[in-house]
Amino acid sequence: MSSMTISNGSLSATTTNPFGVASTVNWGVPTCICTTVANECRTFINQIATETTIVWDDVQRLPIDCAPGDWHGTAADLYTVQLSKTGDALPSVSSATRSALLLAEGTAV
Amino acid sequence: MVRVQSSIYGGAQYSAADQEYYAMIVRTLTDRASRLTALATRWTNAQISVTAHQSSLQWCALNAGISANVSTQEYAVSVPHVRMDLLSLAQQCGTIAAHCQSTAQTLQSLADRVARARSLYADAELTSRRIATEAIELFTTHFPGAALGATLLFAEGGLIYGVVHEGKLNWIHALNATTFLQEGLMSGIGSRVAHYSPIGSLLATGEVNDGATIIAHASATVKDHMQGNHLDVQEVTPSYNVVQSCAGVEQALAGLHALGTARLRGEDDAGLEYGTIAVSQYVREDGSSAWLVTVPGTDGQPDSPFGWEQNVELMAADSAIRRQADSARMVAEAMHMAGIGTHDPVAIVGHSQGGIVAAVLASDFQDEFAISHIVTAGSPVANHPISEHTWVTSVEMEDELVAALDGAANPVNEHWLTIRGSLSPNEGAVVNTTSDTYEITHWLEYHQAAYRDALDLGSQAVHMHDQHFQSVIAGEYAGTTYWQGRMRQQDDE
């Protein structure tokens, strides 16, 4: 959980970012907590979204990269079908990632 | 629902390039699965972070809808704000994490399947198994008391687990808990009985059979005294044809189940009694015959040639002792009586003692029969000197004691294929059993499931062995005869 401090009229929060992701709090400029939260969310969601795109691109290529070769029969056919289906989640993942990016931006007021 | 997953050892050897290609596939699938799992973790962490941030927003007048006092309102308009919907964001993070995790599991499962279908880790598994077996054997040979104590401790742990898990005492859990010790223990006991030197026991794999030779000298005498040594074999007729025409190993195992296991489980109504084997004839286009002999396991009846003691004789390292085992004699005599010629191709399928009998016939009756293929289910046959002309398909379960009684892993070569099944919670072939508790996996239904799973894997090695089995009994099915054996004292008429 985050904890909060008020000093010189500016609100700030200790970070709740995932481990290794730096806080983007600008200590010099008076900001509201919502701006800080938005900055932090935007930063780590952006990072994970980029990584997600890379990994899922690789997953999408699996039917070509891992073709069953001379392995034939029912099991090989089932393998091919299941391998091709691993990309089925991609549209949902892409859509959810786009939503996450948008939501992490927030709406400036 | 109980399931069995199989690993395959031996059989067709793949080229190095082939194996490297499939190893690459497994590495790639495993890598993608790991990265997706890591991604799922990151999205889950993000979800937690976003949820935590939600509580921070209560301090923002805009997001929390605060209008408590003038100073707050002034402050609210004096700095820029961002309207955040963190609940929806957390939800999206959770959705992506779930997709990543689910796809990672699918990829890992596919990688495991490829590795098992191509036996990619078979050599490494066999090497580590051999090292473990030899180490336990050495320990058992030198510290038998401590080895027994350790075994009992593991067995006790298994029992406690069973009580916690099932709410009642189930001895099979004790057996399961000692699975990894069984081969080494048996080797150690064999090594002590046969007085092996420490170095000799490390190099050898046939300690159990040497031990059995020594024990069999005494046990056979006692058995002959109690049960008699005169064998009667006669043809019997069931109320319906129990072992029908079969085209492959899977159906042969089904016939074996119908003949033996179904009777032991009380599910058979054909009127056949214990100590009965089946001989099926297949007539080829050129008029010659091929044969399938179906041999059930130990029934333990007082006058049956398939009693408990006969197992010791069948396991002996000495060919003369093995040939004299009642069950081997009974099957050989029935095969002669059924009309199997010296050069007729024969396939034998056997469960437990029936499988050992098949191995003994393929080892010691080569001058009488042309045994082309044997299928053993749950039989300890690793050290039998089976002719290199005979193909061997062995099906064993990981946690059954019986198949481990040989104290060694089966040979690995093109003609000898071993399918090892292990219980699996989610994947694999379903075991056709009505038991709702954990039971001993020596029942044939488990071997049948293991073979089915191996077939489903699409392994080339399994396919080749199945094809060979089919080629041995190729021809038109001409019927099955049933032969019953009984033991008695010589002077009982």
HADDOCK unambig.tbl for C-alpha pairs under 7 A between the chains (distance, minus, plus):
assign (segid A and resid 1 and name CA) (segid B and resid 52 and name CA) 5.43 0.50 0.50
assign (segid A and resid 2 and name CA) (segid B and resid 52 and name CA) 6.81 0.50 0.50
assign (segid A and resid 2 and name CA) (segid B and resid 56 and name CA) 6.72 0.50 0.50
assign (segid A and resid 16 and name CA) (segid B and resid 49 and name CA) 5.69 0.50 0.50
assign (segid A and resid 16 and name CA) (segid B and resid 52 and name CA) 6.97 0.50 0.50
assign (segid A and resid 16 and name CA) (segid B and resid 53 and name CA) 6.98 0.50 0.50
assign (segid A and resid 17 and name CA) (segid B and resid 49 and name CA) 6.03 0.50 0.50
assign (segid A and resid 18 and name CA) (segid B and resid 45 and name CA) 6.38 0.50 0.50
assign (segid A and resid 18 and name CA) (segid B and resid 46 and name CA) 6.57 0.50 0.50
assign (segid A and resid 18 and name CA) (segid B and resid 49 and name CA) 6.66 0.50 0.50
assign (segid A and resid 30 and name CA) (segid B and resid 79 and name CA) 6.97 0.50 0.50
assign (segid A and resid 31 and name CA) (segid B and resid 79 and name CA) 5.94 0.50 0.50
assign (segid A and resid 31 and name CA) (segid B and resid 80 and name CA) 6.85 0.50 0.50
assign (segid A and resid 32 and name CA) (segid B and resid 60 and name CA) 6.45 0.50 0.50
assign (segid A and resid 32 and name CA) (segid B and resid 79 and name CA) 6.52 0.50 0.50
assign (segid A and resid 32 and name CA) (segid B and resid 81 and name CA) 6.42 0.50 0.50
assign (segid A and resid 33 and name CA) (segid B and resid 57 and name CA) 6.59 0.50 0.50
assign (segid A and resid 33 and name CA) (segid B and resid 59 and name CA) 6.78 0.50 0.50
assign (segid A and resid 33 and name CA) (segid B and resid 60 and name CA) 5.98 0.50 0.50
assign (segid A and resid 34 and name CA) (segid B and resid 57 and name CA) 5.94 0.50 0.50
assign (segid A and resid 34 and name CA) (segid B and resid 60 and name CA) 6.02 0.50 0.50
assign (segid A and resid 34 and name CA) (segid B and resid 81 and name CA) 6.19 0.50 0.50
assign (segid A and resid 34 and name CA) (segid B and resid 82 and name CA) 5.68 0.50 0.50
assign (segid A and resid 35 and name CA) (segid B and resid 81 and name CA) 5.87 0.50 0.50
assign (segid A and resid 35 and name CA) (segid B and resid 82 and name CA) 5.57 0.50 0.50
assign (segid A and resid 37 and name CA) (segid B and resid 53 and name CA) 6.50 0.50 0.50
assign (segid A and resid 38 and name CA) (segid B and resid 82 and name CA) 6.90 0.50 0.50
assign (segid A and resid 52 and name CA) (segid B and resid 39 and name CA) 6.90 0.50 0.50
assign (segid A and resid 55 and name CA) (segid B and resid 35 and name CA) 6.93 0.50 0.50
assign (segid A and resid 59 and name CA) (segid B and resid 32 and name CA) 6.58 0.50 0.50
assign (segid A and resid 66 and name CA) (segid B and resid 25 and name CA) 5.21 0.50 0.50
assign (segid A and resid 72 and name CA) (segid B and resid 458 and name CA) 6.90 0.50 0.50
assign (segid A and resid 73 and name CA) (segid B and resid 458 and name CA) 5.91 0.50 0.50
assign (segid A and resid 74 and name CA) (segid B and resid 458 and name CA) 6.66 0.50 0.50
assign (segid A and resid 75 and name CA) (segid B and resid 456 and name CA) 5.57 0.50 0.50
assign (segid A and resid 75 and name CA) (segid B and resid 457 and name CA) 5.19 0.50 0.50
assign (segid A and resid 75 and name CA) (segid B and resid 458 and name CA) 4.97 0.50 0.50
assign (segid A and resid 76 and name CA) (segid B and resid 458 and name CA) 6.56 0.50 0.50
assign (segid A and resid 79 and name CA) (segid B and resid 110 and name CA) 6.85 0.50 0.50
assign (segid A and resid 86 and name CA) (segid B and resid 103 and name CA) 6.04 0.50 0.50
assign (segid A and resid 89 and name CA) (segid B and resid 99 and name CA) 6.46 0.50 0.50
assign (segid A and resid 93 and name CA) (segid B and resid 96 and name CA) 5.55 0.50 0.50
assign (segid A and resid 93 and name CA) (segid B and resid 99 and name CA) 6.94 0.50 0.50
assign (segid A and resid 96 and name CA) (segid B and resid 92 and name CA) 5.54 0.50 0.50
assign (segid A and resid 96 and name CA) (segid B and resid 96 and name CA) 6.46 0.50 0.50
assign (segid A and resid 100 and name CA) (segid B and resid 89 and name CA) 5.46 0.50 0.50
assign (segid A and resid 100 and name CA) (segid B and resid 92 and name CA) 5.90 0.50 0.50
assign (segid A and resid 100 and name CA) (segid B and resid 93 and name CA) 6.90 0.50 0.50
assign (segid A and resid 103 and name CA) (segid B and resid 84 and name CA) 6.98 0.50 0.50
assign (segid A and resid 103 and name CA) (segid B and resid 85 and name CA) 6.41 0.50 0.50
assign (segid A and resid 103 and name CA) (segid B and resid 89 and name CA) 5.73 0.50 0.50
assign (segid A and resid 104 and name CA) (segid B and resid 89 and name CA) 6.84 0.50 0.50
assign (segid A and resid 106 and name CA) (segid B and resid 82 and name CA) 5.75 0.50 0.50
assign (segid A and resid 106 and name CA) (segid B and resid 83 and name CA) 5.42 0.50 0.50
assign (segid A and resid 106 and name CA) (segid B and resid 84 and name CA) 4.78 0.50 0.50
assign (segid A and resid 107 and name CA) (segid B and resid 82 and name CA) 5.25 0.50 0.50
assign (segid A and resid 107 and name CA) (segid B and resid 83 and name CA) 4.92 0.50 0.50
assign (segid A and resid 107 and name CA) (segid B and resid 84 and name CA) 6.71 0.50 0.50
assign (segid A and resid 108 and name CA) (segid B and resid 81 and name CA) 5.97 0.50 0.50
assign (segid A and resid 108 and name CA) (segid B and resid 82 and name CA) 4.37 0.50 0.50
assign (segid A and resid 108 and name CA) (segid B and resid 83 and name CA) 6.25 0.50 0.50
assign (segid A and resid 109 and name CA) (segid B and resid 80 and name CA) 6.61 0.50 0.50
assign (segid A and resid 109 and name CA) (segid B and resid 81 and name CA) 5.24 0.50 0.50
assign (segid A and resid 109 and name CA) (segid B and resid 82 and name CA) 5.63 0.50 0.50
assign (segid A and resid 109 and name CA) (segid B and resid 83 and name CA) 6.75 0.50 0.50
